[in-house]
Amino acid sequence: MVGHFVMLHGMTGSADKMRPLAEKFCPSGWEVLVLDAPFPHPRGGFAWWIRDAPATEYLDNETLSQLQISVDFVVGNLPTDGPIIVGGFSQGGAVAQELLLTEAAERIVGVVVLASTAARPLILLEKLCELPSQRLFSMHGERDAIVPMKQADEYTRLYEEAGWDVTKVRHQKGHMVDLGSEDTLHDWLRKTVQ
């Protein structure tokens, strides 16, 4: 049975922009799934939710509603069988983690979170404690001015508390994917699909 590597773009991103990164890291023999988020962003591209508040503030009801629409959209586009590794950059990383709260969770064997945070940490922790322990890969920049490092440390702690195998990559850059760490991600993915 073929596995699926699902990678979700960040705010103002697109499936076309995420595809090269997803294909670069997709485990051998697995298929890539990238999607355009359901909300067109006023500055171009797409978003999983739209709001002007900083990432450090809790999501309001309207934003949570948009988040749920996005999660339902992703679940509705997932292949119906095979293991899944879900991941994403920034907003996409938050949506990827929300998939653990859905019926797709039983098929998720790994989560890749790049420069992101958990949208609803307490609900996520409760669910993580119910699920079989899997693997988390977290990459975050020390100079990330959009999603502070503190938020990355907070969500990774949730997975650790739930007994997950957590790999943390911290780099000296900002809100971005550090391609200097690509070997670490390749190794993590290889071990995850073994």
N, CA and C of each residue as an Amber inpcrd file, in Angstrom:
protein
   582
   0.8470000  -1.1770000   0.0000000   0.0000000   0.0000000   0.0000000
   0.8940000   1.2420000   0.0000000   0.6270000   2.1690000  -0.9040000
   1.4530000   3.3610000  -1.0430000   1.1280000   4.3720000   0.0590000
   2.1820000   5.0630000   0.5220000   2.0090000   6.1160000   1.5100000
   1.8640000   7.4680000   0.8390000   1.4150000   8.4430000   1.6150000
   1.1520000   9.7840000   1.0890000   1.8420000  10.8210000   1.9610000
   2.6260000  11.6960000   1.3120000   3.3390000  12.7800000   1.9840000
   2.5680000  14.0610000   1.7090000   1.8550000  14.5500000   2.7130000
   0.9830000  15.7200000   2.5810000   1.7230000  16.9300000   3.1320000
   1.9800000  17.9270000   2.2820000   2.6550000  19.1450000   2.7290000
   1.7750000  20.3520000   2.4100000   1.5360000  21.1720000   3.4280000
   0.6260000  22.3110000   3.3270000   1.4110000  23.6220000   3.4040000
   1.1380000  24.5010000   2.4640000   1.8610000  25.7750000   2.3710000
   1.4730000  26.7310000   3.4970000   2.2190000  27.8120000   3.6010000
   1.9240000  28.8600000   4.5740000   1.0280000  29.9380000   3.9900000
   0.7550000  30.9710000   4.8030000  -0.1010000  32.0790000   4.3680000
   0.5130000  32.7560000   3.1440000  -0.2900000  33.0410000   2.1650000
   0.0380000  33.6190000   0.8530000   0.8040000  32.6320000  -0.0350000
   0.8810000  31.3900000   0.3750000   1.5390000  30.3780000  -0.4410000
   0.5580000  29.7090000  -1.3840000   1.0220000  28.6360000  -1.9990000
   0.1710000  27.8740000  -2.9200000   0.7210000  26.4570000  -3.0460000
  -0.0960000  25.5940000  -3.6020000   0.3400000  24.2220000  -3.8630000
   1.5270000  24.2170000  -4.8220000   1.4840000  25.0930000  -5.8300000
   2.5790000  25.1470000  -6.7980000   3.9010000  25.5300000  -6.1440000
   3.8440000  26.4310000  -5.1570000   5.0700000  26.8310000  -4.4660000
   5.5590000  25.7460000  -3.5080000   4.6460000  24.9780000  -2.9370000
   5.0220000  23.9370000  -1.9800000   5.4890000  22.6590000  -2.6700000
   5.0150000  22.4180000  -3.8870000   5.3100000  21.1480000  -4.5610000
   6.8090000  20.8350000  -4.6720000   7.6770000  21.7750000  -5.0990000
   9.0990000  21.4130000  -5.2130000   9.7090000  20.9490000  -3.8870000
   9.3520000  21.6090000  -2.7960000   9.8660000  21.2060000  -1.4880000
   9.3310000  19.8280000  -1.1030000   8.0340000  19.6240000  -1.3230000
   7.4210000  18.3340000  -0.9880000   8.0460000  17.2070000  -1.8100000
   8.2480000  17.4390000  -3.0940000   8.8380000  16.4060000  -3.9480000
  10.2880000  16.1240000  -3.5680000  10.9910000  17.1670000  -3.1450000
  12.3890000  16.9980000  -2.7350000  12.5050000  16.0590000  -1.5370000
  11.5500000  16.1510000  -0.6170000  11.6410000  15.3780000   0.6190000
  10.7610000  14.1300000   0.6500000   9.9110000  13.9550000  -0.3260000
   8.9820000  12.8200000  -0.3140000   9.7400000  11.4930000  -0.2450000
   9.3740000  10.6420000   0.7090000  10.0320000   9.3340000   0.8010000
   9.8580000   8.5250000  -0.4870000  10.8560000   7.7340000  -0.8040000
  10.8250000   6.8930000  -1.9980000   9.6190000   5.9590000  -1.9640000
   8.8980000   5.9060000  -3.0880000   7.7280000   5.0440000  -3.1970000
   6.4510000   5.6550000  -2.6490000   6.5380000   6.8480000  -2.0900000
   5.3620000   7.5500000  -1.5660000   4.8910000   8.5730000  -2.5900000
   3.6600000   9.0250000  -2.4390000   3.0940000  10.0420000  -3.3290000
   2.9460000  11.3650000  -2.5850000   3.1260000  12.4570000  -3.3180000
   2.9900000  13.8100000  -2.7640000   1.5550000  14.2890000  -2.9240000
   1.0520000  14.9450000  -1.8830000  -0.2210000  15.6540000  -1.9700000
   0.0010000  17.0680000  -1.4580000  -0.2080000  18.0470000  -2.3340000
  -0.1860000  19.4590000  -1.9560000  -1.5080000  20.0630000  -2.4070000
  -1.9980000  21.0100000  -1.6370000  -3.2920000  21.6330000  -1.9310000
  -3.1830000  23.1410000  -1.7950000  -3.9980000  23.8620000  -2.5630000
  -4.1890000  25.2850000  -2.3030000  -5.1700000  25.4100000  -1.1510000
  -4.8370000  26.2260000  -0.1620000  -5.7570000  26.4650000   0.9520000
  -7.0610000  27.0420000   0.4080000  -8.1690000  26.8900000   1.1430000
  -9.4730000  27.2880000   0.6060000  -9.7620000  28.7880000   0.5850000
  -8.9130000  29.6080000   1.2280000  -9.1940000  31.0450000   1.2850000
  -8.1800000  31.8340000   0.4640000  -8.6210000  32.4980000  -0.6340000
  -7.7040000  33.3790000  -1.3590000  -7.2580000  34.5170000  -0.4350000
  -5.9630000  34.8110000  -0.4350000  -5.4410000  35.8710000   0.4300000
  -5.4220000  37.1910000  -0.3350000  -5.7760000  38.3090000   0.3150000
  -5.7950000  39.6070000  -0.3730000  -4.4400000  40.0050000  -0.9650000
  -3.3360000  39.5180000  -0.3900000  -2.0040000  39.8600000  -0.9080000
  -1.5050000  38.8500000  -1.9370000  -2.3650000  37.9100000  -2.3160000
  -1.9800000  36.8930000  -3.2880000  -1.8160000  35.5410000  -2.6290000
  -1.8910000  34.5130000  -3.4210000  -1.7950000  33.1620000  -2.8880000
  -3.0320000  32.8030000  -2.0820000  -2.8450000  31.8830000  -1.1510000
  -3.9710000  31.3500000  -0.3820000  -3.6080000  31.2960000   1.0980000
  -4.6370000  31.1480000   1.9290000  -4.4310000  31.0380000   3.3760000
  -5.3780000  29.9950000   3.9470000  -4.9660000  29.4010000   5.0520000
  -5.7980000  28.4340000   5.7610000  -6.7630000  29.1580000   6.6830000
  -6.4380000  30.3950000   7.0290000  -7.3440000  31.3280000   7.7130000
  -6.7920000  32.7180000   7.4610000  -7.6630000  33.7230000   7.5920000
  -7.2460000  35.1060000   7.3340000  -7.5570000  35.9560000   8.5570000
  -6.5210000  36.5930000   9.0810000  -6.6860000  37.5520000  10.1750000
  -5.4310000  38.4010000  10.2590000  -5.5540000  39.5570000  10.9150000
  -4.4310000  40.4820000  11.0180000  -3.6620000  40.3710000  12.3310000
  -4.1700000  39.6130000  13.2830000  -3.5360000  39.5150000  14.5990000
  -2.2140000  38.7490000  14.5210000  -1.2960000  39.0410000  15.4340000
  -0.0230000  38.3100000  15.4580000  -0.2130000  36.8260000  15.7910000
   0.7370000  36.0200000  15.3610000   0.6670000  34.5680000  15.5920000
   0.7110000  34.2160000  17.0740000   1.1620000  35.1460000  17.9000000
   1.2580000  34.8710000  19.3340000  -0.0950000  34.9460000  20.0370000
  -1.1040000  35.5220000  19.3820000  -2.4310000  35.6400000  19.9950000
  -3.2690000  34.3990000  19.6940000  -4.0940000  34.0160000  20.6710000
  -4.9940000  32.8840000  20.4660000  -5.9550000  33.1800000  19.3240000
  -6.4000000  32.1410000  18.6500000  -7.3260000  32.3020000  17.5340000
  -8.7170000  32.6460000  18.0520000  -9.3580000  33.6350000  17.4210000
 -10.7240000  34.0110000  17.7980000 -11.7130000  33.0530000  17.1310000
 -12.9920000  33.2090000  17.4520000 -14.0110000  32.2750000  16.9450000
 -14.0910000  32.2560000  15.4270000 -14.0060000  33.4250000  14.7960000
 -14.0670000  33.4730000  13.3280000 -12.8800000  32.7190000  12.7180000
 -11.7090000  32.9270000  13.2930000 -10.5180000  32.2460000  12.7880000
 -10.6020000  30.7420000  13.0270000 -11.1010000  30.3430000  14.1880000
 -11.2840000  28.9130000  14.4670000 -12.2620000  28.2780000  13.4860000
 -13.2810000  29.0360000  13.0930000 -14.2340000  28.5420000  12.0980000
 -13.5390000  28.3340000  10.7490000 -12.7010000  29.2920000  10.3500000
 -11.9470000  29.1510000   9.1010000 -10.9710000  27.9740000   9.1860000
 -10.3480000  27.8200000  10.3440000  -9.4370000  26.6940000  10.5460000
 -10.1740000  25.3720000  10.3630000 -11.3650000  25.2630000  10.9220000
 -12.1350000  24.0220000  10.7920000 -12.5200000  23.7600000   9.3390000
 -12.8940000  24.8140000   8.6180000 -13.1920000  24.6720000   7.1880000
 -11.9580000  24.1330000   6.4550000 -10.7990000  24.6660000   6.7960000
  -9.5550000  24.2320000   6.1490000  -9.2230000  22.7850000   6.4740000
  -9.3710000  22.4120000   7.7410000  -9.0940000  21.0260000   8.1400000
 -10.0430000  20.0760000   7.4110000 -11.3270000  20.4240000   7.3770000
 -12.3050000  19.5910000   6.6640000 -11.9600000  19.4880000   5.1790000
 -11.4830000  20.5910000   4.6070000 -11.0800000  20.6140000   3.2030000
  -9.9230000  19.6370000   2.9590000  -8.9200000  19.6810000   3.8270000
  -7.7800000  18.7700000   3.6660000  -8.2310000  17.3220000   3.8330000
  -8.9950000  17.0440000   4.8800000  -9.4730000  15.6730000   5.1130000
 -10.2590000  15.1730000   3.9030000 -11.0780000  16.0350000   3.3220000
 -11.8670000  15.6600000   2.1550000 -11.0390000  15.3710000   0.9160000
  -9.7830000  15.8360000   0.9050000  -8.8990000  15.6140000  -0.2360000
  -7.8330000  14.5490000   0.0100000  -7.8240000  13.9670000   1.2020000
  -6.8440000  12.9170000   1.4860000  -7.1940000  11.6360000   0.7390000
  -6.1810000  10.9110000   0.2750000  -6.4410000   9.5830000  -0.2740000
  -7.1020000   8.7200000   0.8020000  -7.8880000   7.7620000   0.3780000
  -8.6960000   6.9970000   1.3360000  -7.9570000   5.8450000   2.0010000
  -6.7530000   5.5180000   1.5260000  -6.0270000   4.4290000   2.1770000
  -4.5370000   4.7120000   2.1860000  -3.8170000   3.9400000   2.9620000
  -2.3710000   4.0750000   3.0610000  -1.9530000   4.9950000   4.1880000
  -0.7090000   4.8090000   4.6590000  -0.1890000   5.6690000   5.7180000
   0.0400000   7.0890000   5.2150000   0.0590000   8.0210000   6.1540000
   0.2050000   9.4380000   5.8190000   1.2670000  10.0630000   6.7100000
   2.1140000  10.8860000   6.1160000   2.9370000  11.8380000   6.8600000
   2.3770000  13.2030000   6.5070000   1.9690000  13.9620000   7.5170000
   1.4150000  15.2940000   7.2870000   2.4260000  16.3290000   7.7390000
   2.4750000  17.4220000   7.0100000   3.3880000  18.4850000   7.3920000
   2.9920000  19.7880000   6.7610000   3.6650000  20.8270000   7.1960000
   3.3860000  22.1180000   6.6140000   4.2800000  23.1980000   7.1740000
   4.2650000  24.3030000   6.4530000   5.0340000  25.4860000   6.8200000
   4.0920000  26.5330000   7.4020000   4.4330000  27.0890000   8.5470000
   3.6990000  28.1760000   9.1920000   2.2330000  27.7910000   9.3950000
   1.2840000  28.5020000   8.7680000  -0.1290000  28.1230000   8.9110000
  -0.3480000  26.6640000   8.5260000   0.3250000  26.2140000   7.4880000
   0.1750000  24.8280000   7.0430000   0.6080000  23.8270000   8.1000000
   1.6200000  24.1790000   8.8880000   2.0510000  23.3110000   9.9780000
   1.0100000  23.2020000  11.0740000   0.3130000  24.3080000  11.3260000
  -0.7660000  24.2810000  12.3250000  -1.9240000  23.4110000  11.8370000
  -2.2660000  23.5310000  10.5540000  -3.3440000  22.7100000   9.9890000
  -2.9410000  21.2330000  10.0100000  -1.6850000  20.9460000   9.6720000
  -1.2100000  19.5540000   9.6920000  -1.4060000  18.9370000  11.0750000
  -1.1010000  19.6960000  12.1180000  -1.2810000  19.1770000  13.4780000
  -2.7610000  18.9860000  13.8060000  -3.6190000  19.8560000  13.2860000
  -5.0600000  19.7240000  13.5160000  -5.6070000  18.4300000  12.9100000
  -4.9400000  17.8980000  11.8940000  -5.3890000  16.6360000  11.2940000
  -5.3320000  15.4860000  12.2980000  -4.5290000  15.6460000  13.3340000
  -4.4760000  14.6280000  14.3880000  -5.7710000  14.5720000  15.1890000
  -6.6200000  15.5790000  15.0460000  -7.9030000  15.6230000  15.7510000
  -9.0320000  15.0450000  14.9070000  -8.7010000  14.4990000  13.7400000
  -9.7080000  13.9920000  12.8060000  -9.6150000  12.4740000  12.6840000
 -10.5210000  11.9240000  11.8920000 -10.4980000  10.4830000  11.6430000
  -9.2430000  10.0460000  10.8910000  -8.5360000  10.9840000  10.2670000
  -7.2930000  10.6490000   9.5570000  -6.1630000  10.3050000  10.5200000
  -6.3030000  10.6470000  11.7890000  -5.2200000  10.4670000  12.7700000
  -4.7070000   9.0330000  12.8280000  -5.5960000   8.0650000  12.6810000
  -5.1770000   6.6600000  12.7950000  -4.2360000   6.2420000  11.6720000
  -4.1840000   7.0200000  10.5860000  -3.2950000   6.7020000   9.4590000
  -2.0130000   7.5310000   9.4690000  -1.9410000   8.5250000  10.3490000
  -0.7870000   9.4260000  10.3910000   0.3590000   8.7560000  11.1490000
   1.4960000   8.5910000  10.4550000   2.6710000   7.9610000  11.0630000
   3.7540000   8.9730000  11.4140000   3.5840000  10.2090000  10.9620000
   4.5550000  11.2520000  11.2630000   3.9970000  12.6200000  10.9450000
   4.5490000  13.6260000  11.6490000   4.1260000  15.0160000  11.4770000
   5.3820000  15.8660000  11.3100000   5.3940000  16.7180000  10.2710000
   6.5050000  17.6280000   9.9910000   5.9930000  19.0530000  10.1790000
   6.5720000  19.7690000  11.1410000   6.1180000  21.1250000  11.4490000
   7.2840000  22.0830000  11.2180000   7.1120000  22.9840000  10.2560000
   8.1600000  23.9180000   9.8620000   7.7270000  25.3460000  10.1910000
   8.4310000  26.0040000  11.1060000   8.1750000  27.4090000  11.4580000
   6.7120000  27.6450000  11.8130000   6.2020000  26.8720000  12.7510000
   4.7750000  26.9340000  13.0580000   4.5220000  26.7730000  14.5480000
   3.2450000  26.6330000  14.8770000   2.8000000  26.4430000  16.2480000
   1.5440000  25.5800000  16.2390000   1.0740000  25.2190000  17.4000000
  -0.1920000  24.4850000  17.5100000  -1.3250000  25.4920000  17.6520000
  -2.3880000  25.3130000  16.8820000  -3.5230000  26.2420000  16.9200000
  -4.3150000  26.1160000  18.2180000  -4.4980000  24.8780000  18.6780000
  -5.2820000  24.6230000  19.8990000  -4.5100000  23.6190000  20.7650000
  -3.4960000  24.1030000  21.4840000  -2.5740000  23.1990000  22.1680000
  -3.2090000  22.2730000  23.2010000  -4.1430000  22.7440000  23.9790000
  -4.7210000  21.8840000  25.0180000  -5.5430000  20.7480000  24.4210000
  -6.3020000  21.0590000  23.3820000  -7.0810000  20.0200000  22.6990000
  -6.1380000  19.0280000  22.0210000  -5.0600000  19.5570000  21.4330000
  -4.0800000  18.6860000  20.7790000  -3.4380000  17.7420000  21.7940000
  -3.0250000  18.2570000  22.9430000  -2.3960000  17.4070000  23.9540000
  -3.3310000  16.2840000  24.3880000  -4.5850000  16.6220000  24.6110000
  -5.5580000  15.6040000  25.0170000  -5.6360000  14.4840000  23.9790000
  -5.6750000  14.8680000  22.6950000  -5.7650000  13.8690000  21.6230000
  -4.4640000  13.0750000  21.4870000  -3.3220000  13.7710000  21.6060000
  -2.0390000  13.0760000  21.5010000  -1.9200000  11.9720000  22.5450000
  -2.4550000  12.2250000  23.7210000  -2.3910000  11.2260000  24.7990000
  -3.2720000  10.0120000  24.5120000  -4.2520000  10.1700000  23.6260000
  -5.1400000   9.0620000  23.2540000  -4.5860000   8.2460000  22.0850000
  -3.7630000   8.8740000  21.2500000  -3.2500000   8.2250000  20.0390000
  -2.0080000   7.3890000  20.3400000  -1.7490000   6.3740000  19.5080000
  -0.4610000   5.6830000  19.6220000   0.6660000   6.6810000  19.3230000
   1.7600000   6.5850000  20.0510000   2.8880000   7.5020000  19.8400000
   3.4700000   7.3060000  18.4470000   3.7230000   8.4060000  17.7690000
   4.3340000   8.3740000  16.4460000   5.5730000   9.2600000  16.4670000
   5.8450000   9.9440000  15.3430000   7.0700000  10.7480000  15.2270000
   6.7480000  12.1760000  14.8010000   7.4620000  13.1310000  15.4230000
   7.3370000  14.5490000  15.0880000   8.6920000  15.0860000  14.6710000
   8.7050000  15.8530000  13.5780000   9.8880000  16.6030000  13.1580000
   9.5380000  18.0760000  13.2580000  10.2950000  18.8200000  14.0490000
  10.0480000  20.2490000  14.2470000  11.2720000  21.0410000  13.8160000
  11.0780000  21.9820000  12.8890000  12.1530000  22.8860000  12.4650000
  11.7070000  24.3150000  12.7410000  12.5860000  25.0870000  13.3970000
  12.2140000  26.4650000  13.7300000  13.4670000  27.3340000  13.8010000
  13.3190000  28.5920000  13.3780000  14.4250000  29.5410000  13.3890000
  14.4810000  30.3660000  14.6630000  15.6780000  30.5060000  15.2010000
  15.8780000  31.3100000  16.4150000  15.4480000  32.7610000  16.2010000
  15.5570000  33.2510000  14.9740000  15.2170000  34.6500000  14.6840000
  13.8450000  34.8070000  14.0330000  12.9910000  33.8310000  14.2040000
  11.6440000  33.9010000  13.6220000  10.8520000  34.9950000  14.3330000
  10.5600000  36.0840000  13.6120000   9.8160000  37.2100000  14.1900000
   8.3100000  37.0410000  14.0220000   7.8720000  36.0630000  13.2470000
   6.4410000  35.8400000  13.0200000   5.8910000  34.8380000  14.0260000
   6.5580000  33.7130000  14.1590000   6.1820000  32.6980000  15.1550000
   7.3900000  32.5200000  16.0780000   7.3450000  33.1040000  17.2660000
   8.5060000  33.0450000  18.1650000   8.8930000  31.6140000  18.5440000
  10.1730000  31.4360000  18.7990000  10.7130000  30.1270000  19.1790000
   9.9720000  29.5380000  20.3800000   9.5320000  30.3840000  21.2800000
   8.8120000  29.9180000  22.4720000   7.6160000  29.0450000  22.0780000
   6.9290000  29.4190000  20.9940000   5.7650000  28.6430000  20.5610000
   6.1740000  27.2740000  20.0190000   7.3070000  27.2090000  19.3540000
   7.7990000  25.9110000  18.8740000   8.1560000  25.0170000  20.0560000
   8.7920000  25.6050000  21.0550000   9.1410000  24.8220000  22.2460000
   7.8930000  24.3200000  22.9580000   6.8470000  25.1480000  22.9770000
   5.6030000  24.7560000  23.6520000   4.9270000  23.5770000  22.9550000
   4.8050000  23.6340000  21.6150000   4.1030000  22.5220000  20.9590000
   4.9440000  21.2500000  20.9720000   6.2660000  21.3670000  20.8570000
   7.0680000  20.1390000  20.8990000   6.9650000  19.4690000  22.2690000
   6.8440000  20.2660000  23.3040000   6.6840000  19.7100000  24.6540000
   5.4050000  18.8720000  24.7610000   4.3460000  19.2790000  24.0520000
   3.1010000  18.5000000  24.0530000   3.3420000  17.0850000  23.5330000
   4.0640000  16.9950000  22.4340000   4.3470000  15.6870000  21.8310000
   5.2460000  14.8520000  22.7460000   6.2240000  15.5150000  23.3550000
   7.1020000  14.7970000  24.2810000   6.3070000  14.2520000  25.4670000
   5.4080000  15.0670000  26.0120000   4.5790000  14.6250000  27.1400000
   3.7080000  13.4300000  26.7630000   3.3080000  13.3680000  25.4910000
   2.4600000  12.2630000  25.0240000   3.2790000  11.0400000  24.5990000
   4.6010000  11.1120000  24.7330000   5.4430000   9.9550000  24.4320000
   5.8720000   9.8150000  22.9830000   5.6920000  10.8600000  22.1810000
   6.1070000  10.7940000  20.7840000   7.6320000  10.8740000  20.6790000
   8.1570000  10.3510000  19.5790000   9.5660000  10.4770000  19.2320000
   9.7180000  11.8350000  18.5430000  10.3730000  12.7860000  19.2050000
  10.4470000  14.1650000  18.7200000  11.8630000  14.4860000  18.2640000
  11.9800000  14.9830000  17.0300000  13.2430000  15.4840000  16.4990000
  13.1050000  16.9870000  16.3280000  14.0180000  17.7450000  16.9520000
  13.9860000  19.2060000  16.8660000  15.2040000  19.6900000  16.0930000
  14.9610000  20.5250000  15.1040000  16.0310000  21.2020000  14.3850000
  15.8370000  22.6880000  14.6310000  16.8450000  23.3250000  15.1890000
  16.8020000  24.7620000  15.4460000  17.9240000  25.4000000  14.6400000
  17.5960000  26.4700000  13.9200000  18.5990000  27.1500000  13.1050000
  18.6320000  28.6290000  13.4710000  19.6320000  29.3290000  12.9670000
  19.8480000  30.7320000  13.3350000  19.1220000  31.7080000  12.4180000
  18.2710000  31.1970000  11.5410000  17.5890000  32.0490000  10.5720000
  16.2190000  32.4510000  11.0890000  15.4230000  33.0640000  10.2280000
  14.1050000  33.5440000  10.6070000  12.9900000  32.5820000  10.2440000
  11.8770000  33.1470000   9.7560000  10.6620000  32.3920000   9.4380000
  10.8350000  31.7350000   8.0740000  11.5140000  30.5870000   8.0720000
  11.8560000  29.9310000   6.8160000  12.2350000  28.4780000   7.0520000
  12.3350000  27.7400000   5.9550000  12.8370000  26.3670000   5.9880000
  14.3490000  26.4390000   5.7980000  15.0900000  25.8170000   6.6830000
  16.5470000  25.8040000   6.5990000  16.9880000  24.6070000   5.7600000
  17.3140000  24.8660000   4.5090000  17.7190000  23.7680000   3.6240000
  19.0810000  23.2030000   4.0110000  19.8050000  23.8950000   4.8820000
  21.0540000  23.3540000   5.4080000  20.8230000  22.1410000   6.3030000
  19.5820000  21.9540000   6.7080000  19.2240000  20.8140000   7.5690000
  18.4880000  19.7220000   6.7960000  18.5770000  19.7660000   5.4680000
  17.7860000  18.8190000   4.6770000  18.1840000  17.3660000   4.9200000
  19.4560000  17.0980000   5.2100000  19.8530000  15.7140000   5.4800000
  19.1580000  15.1730000   6.7270000  18.9910000  16.0270000   7.7280000
  18.3160000  15.6060000   8.9590000  16.8660000  15.2430000   8.6750000
  16.1980000  16.0590000   7.8480000  14.8060000  15.7640000   7.4970000
  14.7160000  14.4980000   6.6430000  15.6250000  14.3490000   5.6810000
  15.6350000  13.1210000   4.8640000  15.7990000  11.8830000   5.7480000
  16.7330000  11.9460000   6.6900000  16.9520000  10.8050000   7.5920000
  15.7050000  10.5270000   8.4280000  15.0780000  11.5830000   8.9410000
  13.8720000  11.4270000   9.7580000  12.7630000  10.7540000   8.9410000
  12.5720000  11.2170000   7.7160000  11.5340000  10.6410000   6.8570000
  11.8330000   9.1770000   6.5340000  13.0950000   8.8770000   6.2430000
  13.4750000   7.4930000   5.9330000  13.1560000   6.5760000   7.1110000
  13.4990000   7.0170000   8.3150000  13.2180000   6.2020000   9.5080000
  11.7180000   6.0980000   9.7750000  10.9850000   7.1420000   9.4500000
   9.5420000   7.1440000   9.7030000   8.8140000   6.1370000   8.8240000
   9.2800000   5.9470000   7.5990000   8.5710000   5.0480000   6.6780000
   9.0920000   3.6070000   6.7260000  10.1280000   3.3410000   7.5010000
  10.6740000   1.9710000   7.5940000   9.6840000   1.0310000   8.2370000
